[in-house]
Amino acid sequence: MELFLQILVIVTSILLCVLILLHRAKGGGLSTLFGGGMASNLSGSTVAEKNLNRFTVITALIWFVSIIGIGLVVKYQ
């Protein structure tokens, strides 16, 4: 069980990084430093952004629950 949870944490961590990097920049942060501000204003739809937000939140919840699960397995094993 612990091995499954560890693999789940690794997979969801990588997926979470990718999903966060796919989000459109909403301010003048580092993404606009390299010209990402113009491209983000010209492309993207609201439906795609909402779905990306949902996938990111679901992935983060799975990641969080698996971290808690690993802690419980380690504590009570």
The first five atom37 places (N, CA, C, CB, O) and aatype in JSON, in Angstrom:
{
  "aatype": [12, 6, 10, 13, 10, 5, 9, 10, 19, 9, 19, 16, 15, 9, 10, 10, 4, 19, 10, 9, 10, 10, 8, 1, 0, 11, 7, 7, 7, 10, 15, 16, 10, 13, 7, 7, 7, 12, 0, 15, 2, 10, 15, 7, 15, 16, 19, 0, 6, 11, 2, 10, 2, 1, 13, 16, 19, 9, 16, 0, 10, 9, 17, 13, 19, 15, 9, 9, 7, 9, 7, 10, 19, 19, 11, 18, 5],
  "atom_mask": [
    [1, 1, 1, 1, 1],
    [1, 1, 1, 1, 1],
    [1, 1, 1, 1, 1],
    [1, 1, 1, 1, 1],
    [1, 1, 1, 1, 1],
    [1, 1, 1, 1, 1],
    [1, 1, 1, 1, 1],
    [1, 1, 1, 1, 1],
    [1, 1, 1, 1, 1],
    [1, 1, 1, 1, 1],
    [1, 1, 1, 1, 1],
    [1, 1, 1, 1, 1],
    [1, 1, 1, 1, 1],
    [1, 1, 1, 1, 1],
    [1, 1, 1, 1, 1],
    [1, 1, 1, 1, 1],
    [1, 1, 1, 1, 1],
    [1, 1, 1, 1, 1],
    [1, 1, 1, 1, 1],
    [1, 1, 1, 1, 1],
    [1, 1, 1, 1, 1],
    [1, 1, 1, 1, 1],
    [1, 1, 1, 1, 1],
    [1, 1, 1, 1, 1],
    [1, 1, 1, 1, 1],
    [1, 1, 1, 1, 1],
    [1, 1, 1, 0, 1],
    [1, 1, 1, 0, 1],
    [1, 1, 1, 0, 1],
    [1, 1, 1, 1, 1],
    [1, 1, 1, 1, 1],
    [1, 1, 1, 1, 1],
    [1, 1, 1, 1, 1],
    [1, 1, 1, 1, 1],
    [1, 1, 1, 0, 1],
    [1, 1, 1, 0, 1],
    [1, 1, 1, 0, 1],
    [1, 1, 1, 1, 1],
    [1, 1, 1, 1, 1],
    [1, 1, 1, 1, 1],
    [1, 1, 1, 1, 1],
    [1, 1, 1, 1, 1],
    [1, 1, 1, 1, 1],
    [1, 1, 1, 0, 1],
    [1, 1, 1, 1, 1],
    [1, 1, 1, 1, 1],
    [1, 1, 1, 1, 1],
    [1, 1, 1, 1, 1],
    [1, 1, 1, 1, 1],
    [1, 1, 1, 1, 1],
    [1, 1, 1, 1, 1],
    [1, 1, 1, 1, 1],
    [1, 1, 1, 1, 1],
    [1, 1, 1, 1, 1],
    [1, 1, 1, 1, 1],
    [1, 1, 1, 1, 1],
    [1, 1, 1, 1, 1],
    [1, 1, 1, 1, 1],
    [1, 1, 1, 1, 1],
    [1, 1, 1, 1, 1],
    [1, 1, 1, 1, 1],
    [1, 1, 1, 1, 1],
    [1, 1, 1, 1, 1],
    [1, 1, 1, 1, 1],
    [1, 1, 1, 1, 1],
    [1, 1, 1, 1, 1],
    [1, 1, 1, 1, 1],
    [1, 1, 1, 1, 1],
    [1, 1, 1, 0, 1],
    [1, 1, 1, 1, 1],
    [1, 1, 1, 0, 1],
    [1, 1, 1, 1, 1],
    [1, 1, 1, 1, 1],
    [1, 1, 1, 1, 1],
    [1, 1, 1, 1, 1],
    [1, 1, 1, 1, 1],
    [1, 1, 1, 1, 1]
  ],
  "atom_positions": [
    [[0.82, -1.19, 0.0], [0.0, 0.0, 0.0], [0.87, 1.26, 0.0], [-0.93, 0.0, 1.2], [0.57, 2.24, -0.68]],
    [[1.94, 1.21, 0.77], [2.82, 2.37, 0.85], [3.51, 2.63, -0.49], [3.87, 2.18, 1.94], [3.67, 3.78, -0.9]],
    [[3.9, 1.57, -1.18], [4.53, 1.72, -2.48], [3.57, 2.35, -3.49], [5.02, 0.35, -3.0], [3.95, 3.22, -4.27]],
    [[2.32, 1.9, -3.47], [1.3, 2.48, -4.36], [1.13, 3.97, -4.09], [-0.04, 1.75, -4.19], [1.06, 4.76, -5.03]],
    [[1.06, 4.35, -2.82], [0.89, 5.75, -2.47], [2.11, 6.58, -2.86], [0.62, 5.89, -0.98], [1.98, 7.73, -3.28]],
    [[3.3, 6.01, -2.72], [4.51, 6.73, -3.12], [4.54, 6.96, -4.63], [5.75, 5.96, -2.67], [4.91, 8.04, -5.09]],
    [[4.16, 5.94, -5.38], [4.11, 6.09, -6.84], [3.05, 7.12, -7.22], [3.82, 4.74, -7.52], [3.25, 7.91, -8.14]],
    [[1.91, 7.1, -6.51], [0.85, 8.07, -6.77], [1.31, 9.49, -6.48], [-0.38, 7.73, -5.94], [0.95, 10.41, -7.2]],
    [[2.09, 9.68, -5.43], [2.62, 11.0, -5.1], [3.57, 11.48, -6.19], [3.34, 10.98, -3.75], [3.53, 12.65, -6.59]],
    [[4.42, 10.6, -6.68], [5.37, 10.98, -7.73], [4.64, 11.35, -9.01], [6.37, 9.84, -8.0], [4.95, 12.37, -9.63]],
    [[3.67, 10.53, -9.41], [2.93, 10.8, -10.65], [2.12, 12.08, -10.53], [2.01, 9.62, -10.99], [2.12, 12.9, -11.45]],
    [[1.43, 12.27, -9.41], [0.62, 13.47, -9.25], [1.49, 14.72, -9.09], [-0.31, 13.33, -8.06], [1.07, 15.81, -9.48]],
    [[2.68, 14.58, -8.53], [3.58, 15.73, -8.43], [4.03, 16.21, -9.8], [4.8, 15.37, -7.58], [4.03, 17.41, -10.07]],
    [[4.4, 15.27, -10.65], [4.81, 15.63, -12.01], [3.64, 16.22, -12.79], [5.38, 14.41, -12.75], [3.78, 17.22, -13.49]],
    [[2.47, 15.58, -12.66], [1.29, 16.07, -13.35], [0.88, 17.45, -12.85], [0.14, 15.09, -13.18], [0.44, 18.29, -13.64]],
    [[1.02, 17.68, -11.56], [0.67, 18.97, -10.99], [1.61, 20.06, -11.49], [0.72, 18.91, -9.46], [1.17, 21.17, -11.78]],
    [[2.88, 19.76, -11.61], [3.84, 20.73, -12.17], [3.48, 21.08, -13.61], [5.27, 20.18, -12.1], [3.51, 22.25, -13.99]],
    [[3.15, 20.09, -14.39], [2.79, 20.32, -15.79], [1.51, 21.15, -15.88], [2.63, 18.99, -16.54], [1.43, 22.09, -16.67]],
    [[0.51, 20.8, -15.08], [-0.76, 21.53, -15.13], [-0.59, 22.98, -14.68], [-1.79, 20.84, -14.25], [-1.22, 23.88, -15.26]],
    [[0.22, 23.22, -13.68], [0.45, 24.59, -13.22], [1.18, 25.39, -14.29], [1.25, 24.59, -11.9], [0.88, 26.57, -14.5]],
    [[2.13, 24.77, -14.96], [2.86, 25.48, -16.01], [1.99, 25.77, -17.23], [4.07, 24.68, -16.43], [2.3, 26.67, -18.01]],
    [[0.91, 25.02, -17.42], [0.02, 25.25, -18.55], [-0.92, 26.42, -18.33], [-0.78, 24.01, -18.81], [-1.51, 26.92, -19.29]],
    [[-1.06, 26.88, -17.11], [-1.97, 27.99, -16.83], [-1.49, 29.27, -17.5], [-2.1, 28.2, -15.31], [-0.3, 29.49, -17.68]],
    [[-2.44, 30.09, -17.85], [-2.15, 31.36, -18.49], [-1.74, 32.36, -17.42], [-3.37, 31.89, -19.29], [-2.29, 32.38, -16.32]],
    [[-0.77, 33.19, -17.75], [-0.3, 34.2, -16.8], [-1.35, 35.27, -16.64], [1.04, 34.81, -17.28], [-1.93, 35.74, -17.63]],
    [[-1.61, 35.67, -15.4], [-2.63, 36.68, -15.15], [-2.02, 38.01, -14.73], [-3.58, 36.19, -14.08], [-2.75, 38.98, -14.52]],
    [[-0.72, 38.07, -14.62], [-0.1, 39.31, -14.19], [1.21, 39.54, -14.92], [0.0, 0.0, 0.0], [1.48, 38.9, -15.93]],
    [[2.0, 40.45, -14.41], [3.27, 40.76, -15.03], [4.41, 40.01, -14.38], [0.0, 0.0, 0.0], [5.41, 40.61, -13.99]],
    [[4.27, 38.71, -14.25], [5.28, 37.92, -13.58], [6.4, 37.5, -14.51], [0.0, 0.0, 0.0], [6.71, 38.19, -15.48]],
    [[7.0, 36.38, -14.2], [8.14, 35.9, -14.98], [7.76, 35.47, -16.39], [8.8, 34.74, -14.27], [8.59, 35.51, -17.3]],
    [[6.5, 35.07, -16.59], [6.11, 34.62, -17.93], [6.12, 35.77, -18.93], [4.72, 33.98, -17.88], [6.38, 35.55, -20.11]],
    [[5.84, 36.99, -18.48], [5.87, 38.13, -19.4], [7.3, 38.59, -19.67], [5.05, 39.27, -18.84], [7.53, 39.33, -20.63]],
    [[8.24, 38.18, -18.85], [9.62, 38.56, -19.05], [10.16, 38.0, -20.36], [10.47, 38.08, -17.89], [10.96, 38.64, -21.04]],
    [[9.71, 36.8, -20.73], [10.18, 36.15, -21.94], [9.17, 36.24, -23.07], [10.5, 34.71, -21.66], [9.24, 35.46, -24.02]],
    [[8.24, 37.17, -22.99], [7.29, 37.36, -24.07], [6.04, 36.53, -23.95], [0.0, 0.0, 0.0], [5.28, 36.43, -24.91]],
    [[5.8, 35.92, -22.82], [4.61, 35.1, -22.64], [3.34, 35.89, -22.47], [0.0, 0.0, 0.0], [2.25, 35.33, -22.62]],
    [[3.45, 37.16, -22.16], [2.26, 37.98, -21.94], [1.45, 38.2, -23.19], [0.0, 0.0, 0.0], [0.22, 38.16, -23.14]],
    [[2.1, 38.43, -24.31], [1.38, 38.67, -25.55], [0.71, 37.4, -26.04], [2.32, 39.21, -26.62], [-0.44, 37.44, -26.49]],
    [[1.38, 36.28, -25.97], [0.81, 35.03, -26.46], [-0.37, 34.61, -25.6], [1.86, 33.93, -26.49], [-1.33, 34.02, -26.1]],
    [[-0.31, 34.9, -24.3], [-1.4, 34.48, -23.44], [-2.65, 35.32, -23.66], [-0.99, 34.54, -21.99], [-3.75, 34.84, -23.43]],
    [[-2.5, 36.55, -24.1], [-3.66, 37.39, -24.37], [-4.33, 37.03, -25.69], [-3.26, 38.84, -24.39], [-5.53, 37.27, -25.86]],
    [[-3.6, 36.45, -26.6], [-4.14, 36.16, -27.91], [-4.78, 34.78, -28.0], [-3.07, 36.28, -28.94], [-5.61, 34.54, -28.88]],
    [[-4.42, 33.88, -27.12], [-4.91, 32.51, -27.23], [-5.63, 32.1, -25.96], [-3.76, 31.55, -27.53], [-5.5, 32.74, -24.92]],
    [[-6.39, 31.01, -26.07], [-7.06, 30.45, -24.91], [-8.54, 30.79, -24.87], [0.0, 0.0, 0.0], [-8.97, 31.84, -25.34]],
    [[-9.29, 29.86, -24.3], [-10.72, 30.09, -24.13], [-11.07, 29.9, -22.68], [-11.55, 29.16, -25.04], [-10.32, 29.28, -21.92]],
    [[-12.2, 30.43, -22.3], [-12.59, 30.34, -20.89], [-12.96, 28.92, -20.5], [-13.75, 31.28, -20.61], [-12.73, 28.52, -19.36]],
    [[-13.53, 28.16, -21.42], [-13.9, 26.77, -21.11], [-12.65, 25.94, -20.86], [-14.73, 26.16, -22.25], [-12.61, 25.13, -19.93]],
    [[-11.64, 26.14, -21.68], [-10.39, 25.39, -21.5], [-9.72, 25.78, -20.19], [-9.44, 25.64, -22.68], [-9.16, 24.92, -19.51]],
    [[-9.77, 27.04, -19.84], [-9.16, 27.47, -18.59], [-9.9, 26.91, -17.38], [-9.13, 28.99, -18.51], [-9.28, 26.51, -16.4]],
    [[-11.23, 26.86, -17.46], [-12.01, 26.29, -16.35], [-11.72, 24.81, -16.19], [-13.52, 26.51, -16.58], [-11.58, 24.32, -15.07]],
    [[-11.63, 24.09, -17.31], [-11.3, 22.67, -17.24], [-9.89, 22.45, -16.7], [-11.44, 22.02, -18.63], [-9.66, 21.53, -15.92]],
    [[-8.96, 23.3, -17.12], [-7.59, 23.19, -16.62], [-7.55, 23.46, -15.11], [-6.66, 24.17, -17.36], [-6.83, 22.79, -14.38]],
    [[-8.34, 24.43, -14.66], [-8.42, 24.69, -13.23], [-8.99, 23.5, -12.47], [-9.27, 25.93, -12.97], [-8.5, 23.14, -11.41]],
    [[-10.04, 22.9, -13.04], [-10.65, 21.72, -12.38], [-9.66, 20.57, -12.3], [-11.91, 21.27, -13.14], [-9.53, 19.94, -11.25]],
    [[-8.96, 20.29, -13.4], [-7.97, 19.2, -13.39], [-6.86, 19.47, -12.39], [-7.39, 19.0, -14.79], [-6.37, 18.56, -11.73]],
    [[-6.45, 20.73, -12.29], [-5.39, 21.09, -11.36], [-5.84, 20.89, -9.92], [-4.94, 22.53, -11.57], [-5.09, 20.36, -9.1]],
    [[-7.05, 21.32, -9.6], [-7.57, 21.16, -8.24], [-7.77, 19.7, -7.89], [-8.89, 21.92, -8.07], [-7.43, 19.27, -6.78]],
    [[-8.3, 18.92, -8.82], [-8.5, 17.49, -8.56], [-7.15, 16.79, -8.35], [-9.26, 16.83, -9.73], [-7.02, 15.96, -7.46]],
    [[-6.17, 17.12, -9.17], [-4.84, 16.53, -9.03], [-4.22, 16.93, -7.69], [-3.92, 16.97, -10.19], [-3.58, 16.1, -7.03]],
    [[-4.4, 18.18, -7.29], [-3.86, 18.64, -6.01], [-4.53, 17.92, -4.84], [-4.03, 20.16, -5.87], [-3.88, 17.6, -3.86]],
    [[-5.83, 17.67, -4.95], [-6.53, 16.95, -3.89], [-6.06, 15.5, -3.79], [-8.04, 16.99, -4.12], [-5.89, 14.97, -2.7]],
    [[-5.86, 14.87, -4.94], [-5.34, 13.49, -4.95], [-3.95, 13.46, -4.33], [-5.3, 12.9, -6.39], [-3.63, 12.57, -3.55]],
    [[-3.12, 14.45, -4.69], [-1.77, 14.54, -4.13], [-1.82, 14.7, -2.62], [-1.01, 15.72, -4.77], [-1.09, 14.03, -1.89]],
    [[-2.69, 15.59, -2.15], [-2.82, 15.86, -0.72], [-3.3, 14.62, 0.05], [-3.77, 17.02, -0.48], [-2.76, 14.3, 1.11]],
    [[-4.3, 13.94, -0.48], [-4.83, 12.74, 0.19], [-3.78, 11.64, 0.21], [-6.11, 12.25, -0.51], [-3.68, 10.91, 1.2]],
    [[-3.01, 11.5, -0.86], [-1.99, 10.45, -0.87], [-0.85, 10.77, 0.11], [-1.42, 10.28, -2.28], [-0.27, 9.85, 0.69]],
    [[-0.52, 12.06, 0.3], [0.48, 12.43, 1.3], [-0.02, 12.08, 2.69], [0.81, 13.94, 1.2], [0.72, 11.54, 3.51]],
    [[-1.28, 12.4, 2.97], [-1.87, 12.05, 4.27], [-1.9, 10.53, 4.44], [-3.3, 12.63, 4.39], [-1.62, 10.02, 5.52]],
    [[-2.24, 9.82, 3.37], [-2.26, 8.36, 3.43], [-0.9, 7.77, 3.74], [0.0, 0.0, 0.0], [-0.79, 6.84, 4.53]],
    [[0.14, 8.3, 3.13], [1.5, 7.82, 3.42], [1.84, 8.07, 4.89], [2.55, 8.51, 2.49], [2.42, 7.21, 5.55]],
    [[1.48, 9.24, 5.38], [1.74, 9.54, 6.79], [1.03, 8.59, 7.73], [0.0, 0.0, 0.0], [1.6, 8.16, 8.73]],
    [[-0.22, 8.25, 7.42], [-0.97, 7.33, 8.26], [-0.42, 5.91, 8.18], [-2.43, 7.33, 7.87], [-0.34, 5.21, 9.19]],
    [[-0.02, 5.48, 6.97], [0.54, 4.14, 6.82], [1.85, 4.03, 7.58], [0.75, 3.81, 5.33], [2.1, 3.02, 8.23]],
    [[2.7, 5.04, 7.5], [3.97, 5.01, 8.19], [3.77, 5.04, 9.71], [4.84, 6.18, 7.75], [4.49, 4.37, 10.45]],
    [[2.8, 5.81, 10.16], [2.58, 5.93, 11.6], [2.01, 4.64, 12.2], [1.62, 7.1, 11.89], [2.43, 4.24, 13.29]],
    [[1.09, 4.01, 11.53], [0.41, 2.84, 12.1], [0.94, 1.51, 11.61], [-1.02, 2.92, 11.8], [0.34, 0.47, 11.9]],
    [[2.02, 1.51, 10.9], [2.56, 0.23, 10.41], [3.56, -0.35, 11.37], [3.21, 0.41, 9.06], [4.11, -1.41, 11.11]]
  ]
}
